[in-house]
Amino acid sequence: MSEFEKSALNKVVRGPNRANYDKNKIYEIVDSHFLCHMGYIYEGTAISIPTGYGREGDVIYLHGSTKNRALNTVLQQEKVSLTVTHMDGIVLARSVFHHSFNYRSVVVFGKPRLLTDWDERMHALKVITDHIIKGRWQEARIPNEKEMKATMVLAVEITDASAKIRAEGANDEPGDMELDVWAGVLPLQTTASAPLRNEDCKPDLSVPDSVNQFDTF
Amino acid sequence: MSEFEKSALNKVVRGPNRANYDKNKIYEIVDSHFLCHMGYIYEGTAISIPTGYGREGDVIYLHGSTKNRALNTVLQQEKVSLTVTHMDGIVLARSVFHHSFNYRSVVVFGKPRLLTDWDERMHALKVITDHIIKGRWQEARIPNEKEMKATMVLAVEITDASAKIRAEGANDEPGDMELDVWAGVLPLQTTASAPLRNEDCKPDLSVPDSVNQFDTF
């Protein structure tokens, strides 16, 4: 399957011309970020919580403390949704009405499953760690038994997904083209600046490959 | 009121030492971003949708097409939640377990109200526009009757809010301090790059003040 089927859940209602159901495109967007907003329902209200993630195949891994309210809640749900958003720019049109954002946004839906097998959990934590900062798993000390006990790991098998992408200039009304108003895009991006060494870090240790090779987005 | 009361809804359960209920701090975080994730419930699943916003006093304004599914859904809800997240850095510890993010995150809750008064709606759109890019409202053509008719504007009166902030280096276990693993923070920020002029933009128009004075975060 190279494309997700449209369902009531993932079908893009507004701006369907910006919708994309292509799996490669969706995973490209998912993979070039590491922070998603997970939706969960608490006392009747939908709450979005930012959390890190890792992807492998059609699975997204999440983790947190065993006491994490949001993770424990979504485990009781049939489906969980995860939203990944790249804010790529502010679109300035001649009219206020046609102002917009350039963005790449994905919503994935899947059934959350609590991992219980030690190896599977350890593997998922490696996927998450290396998704956030590639190569870090092999540089750092991996979790011990006590830490694994305090950690909850979830696998979300992706069942539905869709992307919305806008990547163009301002689209104004024909009647506005002669207005003396500048139109264009102010591009935005996430960048890394120089790494800050911990005060208690051994002075002879140099900045690791994972940091030097970090890809901004 | 300078502090939001803790309720079941906004009380930070995990990492309460990172929690903040101070109104000034919360609004500072809200004001230094323009994109939030709005939670809404669709077919029993909580979905997070990215959307722009503006704040004035204890009100957050949202807008969209009159056909916007998410906005129409939250109007039926007692409360809506909006999450604002600044990803400030990746925290690299000696142990995988103590890896973390530096971030400033706010969740606000409020009762959504559909605005119907022309002046109030126009004012809200000005607040949103100038919140996203200060000064743009007076540079561009303001909405006409047809555009106002196609636009839905919501006011969310903030009733509960909380912030979670982490802004420090890696905190490792005493037993890990002698490991030969680099520890520190890779700072991340959102930056703007050179504005891209629309191809059809009049060549004699210079980049406007709103763009030149845009504050990154």
Interface residues (C-beta under 8 A of the other chain):
Chain A: A8 L9 V13 R14 L35 H37 M38 G39 Y40 I41 Y42 E43 G44 T45 A46 I47 S48 I49 P50 G52 G64 S65 K67 N68 R69 Q77 E78 K79 V80 S81 T83 T85 M87 I90 L92 A93 R94 S95 V96 F97 H99 F101 Y103 S105 V107 F109 L125 T129 I132 I133 R136 W137 E139 A140 R141 I142 P143 N144 E147 T151 G169 A170 D176 M177 L179 D180 V181 W182 A183 G184 V185 L186 P187 L188 Q189 T190 T191 A192 S193 A194 P195 L196 R197 N198 E199 D200 C201 K202 L205 S206 V207 P208 S210 V211 F214 T216
Chain B: A8 L9 V13 R14 L35 H37 M38 G39 Y40 I41 Y42 E43 G44 T45 A46 I47 S48 I49 P50 G52 G64 S65 K67 N68 R69 Q77 E78 K79 V80 S81 T83 T85 M87 I90 L92 A93 R94 S95 V96 F97 H99 F101 Y103 S105 V107 F109 L125 T129 I132 I133 R136 W137 E139 A140 R141 I142 P143 N144 E147 T151 G169 A170 D176 M177 L179 D180 V181 W182 A183 G184 V185 L186 P187 L188 Q189 T190 T191 A192 S193 A194 P195 L196 R197 N198 E199 D200 C201 K202 L205 S206 V207 P208 S210 V211 F214 T216
